[in-house]
């Protein structure tokens, strides 16, 4: 049996007046998602436990079969595992965004999607100037890591920058403001502007009419987590396909194989075909593959309806279409499609609302859900005897759906 879980990050949404009351998922042409829904089993899943922030870290940890209430310590340490930053027991890993600051306002949480090549030069300059504070590690595009050697910093309150675009930076710095550590790290964020704005990379970006990466933003901090291995929990050899360090980091802690796809960018231009081809290759010697696509989430944060629709259609056509065509040649298989959380266009950030899932395995039970979208799955769910499932329980359900027992 081969298993594939396709995660369209932030794919679900709320009804939009621009779409005559439909969501991007309803409006998108998704014959392969609809096939899975109609011929498989659908339901509703709560990937973000009560009291936790609706981050992709929490939600994807749930989908991959781990209870965030038990295993989650912060986003930073998860990304650290992906980019090769080994945290000691005294270290705290912070997610470090390059942002664009304009007259005290957080104007752009991703600095115009700065390239990794440009970012590498800026990270080097930060380490040269601020080595007394801690160490910066290069990630991908605008997503990087800062490591601070004091576990007390893990208790600070931080804010995801994508939640406060257009708002004053001074209102959303690390808190409490009178804490010595938050004072020091807030000072670091402000001082970073002095180095970054003068850097040739940003001078060139400004000359080209691009947004500068003129400030860092520290958030999502935590200590190194302790997780049991995926193979020990589920008796399966697993792999990840993603362009995002967060998912790779979770995979590293779980002992999954992080398959490198050269064109996987974590943005609209990610190589969908490359992802599915590498996934099929990985299935030759793995039992289960998680395919994660960030593009719908990026479109949600940008408030871009058409990009979100196109990202959903690309997942359907280029990934699910190819999987449904090729998987039968590998024997028995089970496939799932779901988001990790909603990223509504009108809100431009994540919510903790339950998400719809659809699971299909040839010859297994079907509940004849009309199509795969928020409304159709919720209607089917409300007319069934199914209960709202906790996110971390999904993987066991997914494996059991085909009749296989977990070891």
Buried (B, 14 or more C-beta within 10 A) or exposed (E): BBBBBBBBBBBBBBBBEEBEEBBBBBBBEBBBBBBBBBBBBBBBBBBBBEEBBBBBBBBBBBBBBBBBBEBBBBBBBBBBBBBEBEBEEEBBBBBBBBBBBBEEBBBBBBBBBBBBEBBBBBBEBBBEBBEEBBBBBBBBBBBBBBBBEBBEBBEBEBBBBBBBBEBEBEEBBBEEEEBEBBBBBBEBBBBBBEBBBEBEBBEEBEEEEBBBBBBBBBBBBBBBBEBEEBBEBBEBBBBBBBBBBBBBBBBBBBBBBBBEBEEBBBBBEBBBBBBBBBBBEBBEEBBBBBBBBBBBBBBBBBBBBEBBBBBBBBBBBBBBBBBBEBBEEEEBBBBBBBBBBBBBBEBBBBBBBBBBBBBBBEEBEBBEBBBBBBBBBBBBBEEBEBEEBBBBBBBBBBBEBBEBEEE
